Protein backbone atom coordinates (compact mmCIF):
# COMPACT_ATOMS: atom_id res chain seq x y z
CA UNK A 1 0.00 0.00 0.00
CA UNK A 2 1.42 3.38 -0.95
CA UNK A 3 1.98 6.15 1.57
CA UNK A 4 -0.91 8.17 0.09
CA UNK A 5 -3.29 5.20 0.29
CA UNK A 6 -2.26 4.55 3.88
CA UNK A 7 -2.85 8.21 4.81
CA UNK A 8 -6.23 8.16 3.05
CA UNK A 9 -7.25 5.01 4.91
CA UNK A 10 -6.52 6.70 8.27
CA UNK A 11 -8.29 9.88 7.14
CA UNK A 12 -11.37 7.97 6.06
CA UNK A 13 -11.67 6.35 9.47
CA UNK A 14 -11.26 9.67 11.30
CA UNK A 15 -13.72 11.44 9.00
CA UNK A 16 -16.34 8.77 9.75
CA UNK A 17 -15.86 8.80 13.52
CA UNK A 18 -16.01 12.44 14.56
CA UNK A 19 -19.02 11.61 16.73
CA UNK A 20 -21.40 14.35 15.61
CA UNK A 21 -23.78 13.40 12.81
CA UNK A 22 -23.51 16.73 10.97
CA UNK A 23 -19.72 16.45 10.92
CA UNK A 24 -19.73 12.78 9.94
CA UNK A 25 -21.96 13.58 6.94
CA UNK A 26 -19.96 16.69 6.01
CA UNK A 27 -16.59 14.99 6.33
CA UNK A 28 -17.75 11.94 4.38
CA UNK A 29 -18.43 14.29 1.46
CA UNK A 30 -15.09 16.06 1.92
CA UNK A 31 -13.21 12.77 2.13
CA UNK A 32 -14.73 11.50 -1.11
CA UNK A 33 -13.48 14.59 -2.94
CA UNK A 34 -10.02 14.42 -1.37
CA UNK A 35 -9.76 10.70 -2.11
CA UNK A 36 -10.76 11.13 -5.75
CA UNK A 37 -8.26 13.93 -6.44
CA UNK A 38 -5.50 12.68 -4.11
CA UNK A 39 -4.31 16.28 -3.90
CA UNK A 40 -1.47 16.14 -1.37
CA UNK A 41 -2.14 19.68 -0.11
CA UNK A 42 -5.78 18.83 0.59
CA UNK A 43 -4.81 15.55 2.25
CA UNK A 44 -2.30 17.29 4.51
CA UNK A 45 -4.71 20.08 5.44
CA UNK A 46 -7.51 17.62 6.17
CA UNK A 47 -5.18 15.50 8.30
CA UNK A 48 -4.27 18.59 10.28
CA UNK A 49 -7.91 19.64 10.68
CA UNK A 50 -9.12 16.28 12.01
CA UNK A 51 -6.37 16.28 14.65
CA UNK A 52 -8.42 18.95 16.45
CA UNK A 53 -11.04 18.14 19.05
CA UNK A 54 -14.46 17.45 17.56
CA UNK A 55 -15.97 20.52 19.23
CA UNK A 56 -13.31 22.75 17.68
CA UNK A 57 -13.97 21.24 14.24
CA UNK A 58 -17.68 21.92 14.74
CA UNK A 59 -16.89 25.54 15.64
CA UNK A 60 -14.69 25.95 12.55
CA UNK A 61 -17.49 24.78 10.28
CA UNK A 62 -20.58 26.22 11.88
CA UNK A 63 -19.62 29.23 14.01
CA UNK A 64 -18.50 32.38 12.20
CA UNK A 65 -16.65 33.69 15.24
CA UNK A 66 -13.91 31.11 14.58
CA UNK A 67 -12.82 33.17 11.56
CA UNK A 68 -9.04 32.71 11.99
CA UNK A 69 -9.41 28.95 11.85
CA UNK A 70 -12.09 29.18 9.16
CA UNK A 71 -9.62 31.11 7.02
CA UNK A 72 -6.87 28.54 7.64
CA UNK A 73 -9.12 25.64 6.62
CA UNK A 74 -11.13 27.42 3.92
CA UNK A 75 -9.99 24.97 1.23
CA UNK A 76 -11.47 22.09 3.21
CA UNK A 77 -14.63 24.02 4.07
CA UNK A 78 -15.12 24.71 0.34
CA UNK A 79 -14.91 20.97 -0.38
CA UNK A 80 -17.95 20.43 1.83
CA UNK A 81 -20.19 22.36 -0.58
Residue, then its C-alpha position, 0 to 999 in steps of 0.5 A: x500500500x502506498x503512503x498516500x493510500x495509507x494516509x487516506x485510509x486513516x483519514x477515512x476512518x477519522x472522518x467517519x468517527x467524529x461523533x457528531x452526525x452533521x460532521x460525519x456527513x460533512x466529512x464523508x463528502x469532503x473525504x470522497x473529494x479528497x480521495x478522488x483527487x489525491x491532492x497532497x495539499x488537501x490531504x495534509x490540510x484535512x489531516x491537520x484539521x481532524x487532529x483537532x477536538x471534535x468541538x473545535x472542528x464543529x466551531x470551525x465549520x458552523x460558528x462564524x466567530x472562529x474566523x481565523x481557523x475558518x480562514x486557515x481551513x477554507x480549502x477544506x470548508x469549500x470541499x464540503x459544498 
